[in-house]
């Protein structure tokens, strides 16, 4: 869905294979089918408790309240709910919810697995994060989806059907870049008992799981269906939005940003400010030294000089060639330690 800010300040970020504001990256949306909705409920609304949901007409033992209970129980301070109107398609509901409020992750309530691919396709095109839970060791979605994460649970007849909601609610309590989606303890949902062969099968299918390990229940491995780390996808979307809005606010708060060396420097400063915040959040690596003592920067920013711009660019007021490269901080998930005991 195109937004005017995308035209005014176009920021695109790719994830290099060698490495690994105004938008909210901490809020969850539930997309509810007409059958699971409440007659009194608004088409789009935000709720801070299950009591508010019940006041809006949702049944306490219904799927919406159960899903909300899982979200609140895992750290969500509020959730957004979009209810299907008449025969709305999932993509129409998401488009309307996109325009109605600020949220990042979403899940479907009352829809079949056959509908998941529509949601996954929409998430891919709109930089949102779609999650689902399945009791099958094969993903119900075929294709390469970077913005969709799936979770396996052996029994999805109860609260465990909302495993994906529990994980999103938990990880959204962290700022983008602070978290990994592995090793997270969850509330209200139950771990699955899996053999090593079952775990391998689930991971090969691009799915995640929640299991007991050494007395603690943990999520693992924390990847999207495309095999990318979920925290990287969320961090990339946050950085794109943060840098975009910083530059946009520069335009709004100043009478004008001149097409001069000074004006270009103002743009550069906003890019740097965004990358510094990304370092603070833990998304971008800090500067460090290699084995020879040479400094490895966490990020580099390049902008054009005024002399390198063309007459046509200045006449059209387009500044091209602003670039940055940043090293992902990543996370340690696996450790190998070798030791020797001597007498």
N, C-alpha and C positions, 0 to 999 in steps of 0.2 A: 504494500500500500504506500503510494508516494506521498511524502510530506513536503511542504514548502521549504523546510529547513534543509532537506536533502539537496535542493537546488541551490540554495544560498551558500551553504557550507558543506561541501561534499567531502566526507572523510571515508576512505575505504582502507581496511586493514586485512592483509593476508597472513596466514600462519605458515611460516617457512617450514619445509619438511625437515630441514637440518636442526631446527629447534623444536623444539616442539611448537545535583543538577536538576536536569529537568525530567529525566526518565527514572523510573524506580526499578531497581534490580533486586528488590527485597520483598516484592509482593507477588502473591499467587492468585491466579484466576481460575475459578471453576466454571466450566461451560456445561450447563444443565439442560437436558432434553426437556421437551414440553411435558412429557409424562412424569418426570421427576420434579418439575417446577411446582411452585405454589401460586395459586390464583391471585393472592394478594401481593405477591412479590413484584418488584420493579424489574424491567427488562435488564437493567444493570444497576447494581448497588454494591456498597461495601459494608462489611459487618465485622464487628470486633468481638463477638461472642456467639455461642450457640443460643443464648437467650434471645439475642436480637434476631436470629434466624427463626426461632419459634414464634416470635412476635410478628414476623413477616409471613407466617403461614406454613413454614416447613415443619414436618412431623419429626419429633425427637428421635424416633427409631428409623427414619428414612435415610436413604443414602447420602443426601446432601448434608444433613446434620452429622452423620457418622464421619463423612469426609472432612467436614469442618472441625469436628472434635479431634481428629488425627492431626490436622494442621495446627490448631491452637495448642495441642498437647506437645508439639515438637517445636514451639517457639514463635509461631506466627502471631503477630499482634493484631492483624486484621487480614481479611481476605476479600477479594472481589468475586461477585457471582454474576454471570450473564445467563439469562434464561431464554431458551428458544421461543421465538414468537411465530405462531402459526406453523408454516412449513419452511421456515428459514433453513438454509444450508449451514453447515458448520462454518464455512468460510465467511458467510454473511454475518453470523453471530460474532465471529472473531474480529471482523472489520469494524463492526459497531462498537465492540468492547475496546478496541484499539483507540477509537476516537473518543470514547467516554471516560477513560481513566488511565492511570499510569500503573502498569504491572509488567512482569517479565515472564514468569513461568506459568504454564496453564495445564489443566487436566480436564478430561471429559467425564461427566457423570450421566449414566443412562444411555450410553451409546455402545454399539457393537464394535468388535475389533476391526470389522470391515471399514469402519469410519476413520480408523486411526491414520491411514495413509493421507486422507484429506487434511487432517490436522497437522501431520508431519510436514506435508508439502507447504502448507501455509506458514508454519513456523520457520521453515527454511528460507522463505522469501521475505519474511518480516522481522528477522533477527530476534525471535522469541524462542522460548525453550519449552518443548512439549514433553510430557512424561506419561508413562503408562505402566501398569503391572499386569503380568500374565502368569498363568500356571503351566504354560508350555515352555519347553526348553528350546524352542525355536521362535524367533521373533515373528509376530504377526504382520510385520511391515517388511516388505522387500525393497531394496534400494539403499543407496548411500545417503544417510541423513545425519548431518553434523549437529543439528539442533533438536534432536530427539533422543531421549534416554529411556530405556526399558528396564524393568525390574522383575525378577522371578520370585514367585512365592508358591509354595506347594499347595496352599489352601487359600482361595480367594473368596470364600463364602462369607467371611466376616471383615474385620478391620484390615486384615492383611491385603485386601483388594486395593487399599489406598496406600500401599508401600511407597509409591512414587510421590505421593503428596506429603508423606512423612519426611522423606528425604529432602524434597524441595523446601519445605517449611524449615527444616533443621539448617540446611546450608544457606538459606536466605537470611539467617540471623547474622551471618558474616558479611562484611563488605566484599564486593567482587575482587578477587585476587588474594584474599586472606585465607581462603579455604581450599581443601581438597574434598572430594565427595567420597573418599574412602575412609575407613576407620571411624565412621560416625555411629554413635549409639542412638537408637531411636526409641521413642515411647509409643505405647498403645498397640504397636504391631509386633508380631512374633517372628523370631528367626526360623529359617528352614534348616532341617538337618540334611546335609548333602554329603555324598561321597566325593572323593577327589575326582573321579571320572565325571560325575554330574557337574561339579564346578567347572571342569574343563569344557564340557559341552555347552554350558550356559555362557561362559566367556567367549567361546568360539562363535556363538550366535550373536555376539555383540550386546548381551544382556548383563545386568548386575544382580547381586543378591545380598541378602542379609542373613548372617550366620553367627553362631557362637564360636568364639576362638579364645582359648585360655581363660575362660570364665567371664568374658565380656562379649556382648553382642555387637557386631560391627558390619558396616556396609563395605562392599568391595565389588569391582575395582574402581568404579566411578567414571565410566566412559559412555560416550554417545554411541548410537548404532554405527556411526562411521569409524569408530575406533579412536576418536579424539577424546581427551580428558574433558569432562563436563566443565571443570573450573576454568579451563582455557577458553572454551566457547563463551562462558559468561563474562570472563575478564575481557575478552576481545570486544564483545558487544558494549560493555561498560566503557572501555577506553574510547571506542568510536563515538559513543554518545557524549562522553565528558569533553573530549577535545572539540567536537562539533559545537556543543553548547557554549564552551568558553570563547571560541572565536565568534560565534553568533552574538553573545553578550557584549563582546568588544565593539561590534558594529552598532548595537542598540544603545549602549551607554555613552558613546562618543558622538559629537556632532558629525564627524566623518573620520575615517581612517585614510589618511592621504596615500596616494600611490607614489611613495617616496621611500628612501632607505629607512626612514623613521617608521613609516607605516608598516613596511615589511617586517621590521624588528618587533613591532607590537604583535603581529601574527606569530612570529617565532616564539616570543615570550609565552604566549598562551599555549602553544604546543609543548614547550618545555614544562610549564606549570602542570599540565595534564600528565605528562610522563613522570614528573616528580611525585605526583599523587599516586600514580600507579606503582611506583617504587615503595611508597609508604604503605600502600595496601598489600604489598607482597606479590603483585602481578609481574612487575618488571624487576630484573635483577639489579642489585647494587653494583657500583664499580668495584672491581677487584683486580688483583695482580696475578699474572701467570707465573710459571715456574722460574722464568728469568727476571721477574720483577717488573715486567712491562704492564702498564695499566690497561685493563680491559674495561671500557666504558659500559655502563648498563644500557645506555641508549645514545644515539647520535641524531642530531637534527640538522637538516640542510634546507636553506631557502634561497631563492634566486637573488642575485644582486640587481639593483635597479638598472644597471648598464646591460644586463643580460636579457631584460624584458624587451618585447617588440613593441612597435608603435601600435599594432593591432590589439595587442593585449592591454596596453594602457588605455586605448580608446574605448575598448569594450569593458574595461574595469575588471578584467579577469586576472587573478594572480595564480599562475600555474607553477608547478615544479617544487612545491613545498613537500618535503619528504622526511621520514624518520625511520630508523631501524632500532628495535629494542630487543634485548635478550629476555626471554621468559625466565622467571625465577624457578618455575616448576615446583616439584615436591618430591620428597623421598618416600617411596612406598615399600621398597624391598631393600634389605640389607644382608650382605654376606660378610661374616666375620670369621677369620681363621686365627687360631691361637695355638700355642704350644705350652704344655706344662712340663717343667723340668724338676728333677729332685735335687 
